[in-house]
Amino acid sequence: MSNILVTGGAGYIGSVTTWELVQSGFSVVVLDNLSKGHQASLPEGVSFVNVDIGDRKRVSEVIRTFKIDRVIHFAAFSLVGESMEHPFMYFENNLIQGVRFIDTCVENGVKYFVFSSTAAVYGDPIEVPIPETHPLSPKSPYGFSKLCLEQVLRSYRHTHGLQVVFLRYFNAAGSGNEGNIGEDHTPETHLIPIIFQTALKQRVKVYVFGGDYDTPDGTAIRDYIHVTDLARAHIAVLQGMEQGLPRDAYNLGIGRGYSVLEVLKEAQRVCGIPIPYEITKRRAGDPPVLVADNHRALEELDWHPEFEDLSRILFSAWQWHQAYPDGYETGKGNGNTG
Ligand SMILES: NC(=O)c1ccc[n+]([C@@H]2O[C@H](COP(=O)([O-])OP(=O)(O)OC[C@H]3O[C@@H](n4cnc5c(N)ncnc54)[C@H](O)[C@@H]3O)[C@@H](O)[C@H]2O)c1
């Protein structure tokens, strides 16, 4: 049987997807250079190779050795703010190494390619909820690197018949594998982990970037999708691709947005701890509102998000942060024990 190659599989979304794939009976090989990921996040027994996506020789060996014909490509740098300060880092890792990786896959016979794209490809939306047909006008080097890779993949579909799907995620949140696999980024820049780190007194307060957006309470609005729902969408896509999915781009969000202050308020209720915050200036590259029109995914994939309620998503994140206050360094194992 062929194996599925998951790049960036030791990262947040990649590791939860790896667990879901393994639990659904798929045979998975994880490729990650551990620049950001954690090997401890992986299920026991999964094949792991510590390789950079741009290493043609070793990636070719992995594809041939494990008879890979399907790839889910998560590996990338993904911080909008960092990309504004260091664009080349993003062009090099996400785009240049990404193109090298895609070409190596095609050269070695990969047939199906699922790509982690992002809502950042839309830029400042002119229509909300954002449909996949919205103009693509990224405002950050990060978003631009993702949009370019989408186009590169389209090009390989044209030249080599590579079957490609881009999943444009909105904001991933929560934990997988019953609270044992979660978000452990250094530095942490995502709102929900920062809120719970503040609840755990690891931070003094939450800085809210921008209180003067054109939104009801002045803070930015985002669409939070549970990481397990994201993971399961990848499985639905892999299954759908074999029968020929009608499109190449799908938004993954729940189709409802919450402001930063709404998330803060609900998180305080979920954990029962007051969370101090301070409103500060906007962060470069952050649009005011990002909410998905997810109808295409709901209609064309065999998928529906199970976590449609913000409090359940927050509770799932809180479970992880309480059990693993220092992330994978906490030393409580990785969920392999059960
Ligand atoms: N987290 C979100 O809310 C979100 C939203 C939209 C899109 N995305 C996209 O989803 C993907 C996963 O995001 P995440 O939050 O899990 O990030 P993450 O940083 O936790 O995971 C990325 C993984 O890729 C690995 N990696 C990076 N560059 C690599 C390279 N050159 N070679 C091999 N491995 C490499 C890292 O070590 C890490 O394990 C990314 O492509 C990101 O752009 C994430």
The ligand as a MOL file (V3000), in Angstrom:
LIG
                    3D

  0  0  0     0  0            999 V3000
M  V30 BEGIN CTAB
M  V30 COUNTS 44 48 0 0 0
M  V30 BEGIN ATOM
M  V30 1 N -2.1340 27.9770 12.5090 0
M  V30 2 C -3.0270 28.6060 11.7360 0
M  V30 3 O -4.0050 29.1680 12.2300 0
M  V30 4 C -2.8600 28.6090 10.2360 0
M  V30 5 C -3.7510 29.3850 9.4610 0
M  V30 6 C -3.5990 29.3830 8.0690 0
M  V30 7 C -2.6410 28.5950 7.4720 0
M  V30 8 N -1.7850 27.8620 8.2450 0 CHG=1
M  V30 9 C -0.7720 27.0440 7.5550 0
M  V30 10 O -0.8400 25.7260 8.0620 0
M  V30 11 C 0.4550 25.1210 8.0840 0
M  V30 12 C 0.7320 24.5790 9.4700 0
M  V30 13 O 0.6280 25.6350 10.4210 0
M  V30 14 P 0.9710 25.3790 11.9610 0
M  V30 15 O 0.2650 26.4260 12.7530 0
M  V30 16 O 0.7760 23.9550 12.2820 0 CHG=-1
M  V30 17 O 2.5300 25.7620 11.9680 0
M  V30 18 P 3.7350 25.0600 12.7560 0
M  V30 19 O 4.8510 26.0530 12.7540 0
M  V30 20 O 3.2690 24.5350 14.0640 0
M  V30 21 O 4.1010 23.8390 11.8180 0
M  V30 22 C 4.9070 23.9570 10.6730 0
M  V30 23 C 5.8760 22.7800 10.6670 0
M  V30 24 O 6.6610 22.8400 9.4710 0
M  V30 25 C 8.0060 22.5540 9.7900 0
M  V30 26 N 8.8270 23.2090 8.7600 0
M  V30 27 C 8.9010 24.5300 8.4730 0
M  V30 28 N 9.7380 24.7400 7.4520 0
M  V30 29 C 10.2100 23.5130 7.0700 0
M  V30 30 C 11.1140 23.0630 6.0570 0
M  V30 31 N 11.7390 23.9310 5.2480 0
M  V30 32 N 11.3550 21.7410 5.9410 0
M  V30 33 C 10.7380 20.8480 6.7680 0
M  V30 34 N 9.8890 21.2180 7.7530 0
M  V30 35 C 9.6330 22.5340 7.8960 0
M  V30 36 C 8.2130 23.1100 11.1930 0
M  V30 37 O 9.2840 22.4990 11.8900 0
M  V30 38 C 6.8460 22.8060 11.8500 0
M  V30 39 O 6.8560 21.5460 12.4820 0
M  V30 40 C 1.4270 26.2000 7.6220 0
M  V30 41 O 1.6930 26.0070 6.2580 0
M  V30 42 C 0.6450 27.4870 7.8340 0
M  V30 43 O 1.0650 28.4900 6.9350 0
M  V30 44 C -1.8730 27.8570 9.6010 0
M  V30 END ATOM
M  V30 BEGIN BOND
M  V30 1 1 1 2
M  V30 2 2 2 3
M  V30 3 1 2 4
M  V30 4 1 4 5
M  V30 5 2 4 44
M  V30 6 2 5 6
M  V30 7 1 6 7
M  V30 8 2 7 8
M  V30 9 1 8 9
M  V30 10 1 8 44
M  V30 11 1 9 10
M  V30 12 1 9 42
M  V30 13 1 10 11
M  V30 14 1 11 12
M  V30 15 1 11 40
M  V30 16 1 12 13
M  V30 17 1 13 14
M  V30 18 2 14 15
M  V30 19 1 14 16
M  V30 20 1 14 17
M  V30 21 1 17 18
M  V30 22 2 18 19
M  V30 23 1 18 20
M  V30 24 1 18 21
M  V30 25 1 21 22
M  V30 26 1 22 23
M  V30 27 1 23 24
M  V30 28 1 23 38
M  V30 29 1 24 25
M  V30 30 1 25 26
M  V30 31 1 25 36
M  V30 32 1 26 27
M  V30 33 1 26 35
M  V30 34 2 27 28
M  V30 35 1 28 29
M  V30 36 1 29 30
M  V30 37 2 29 35
M  V30 38 1 30 31
M  V30 39 2 30 32
M  V30 40 1 32 33
M  V30 41 2 33 34
M  V30 42 1 34 35
M  V30 43 1 36 37
M  V30 44 1 36 38
M  V30 45 1 38 39
M  V30 46 1 40 41
M  V30 47 1 40 42
M  V30 48 1 42 43
M  V30 END BOND
M  V30 END CTAB
M  END
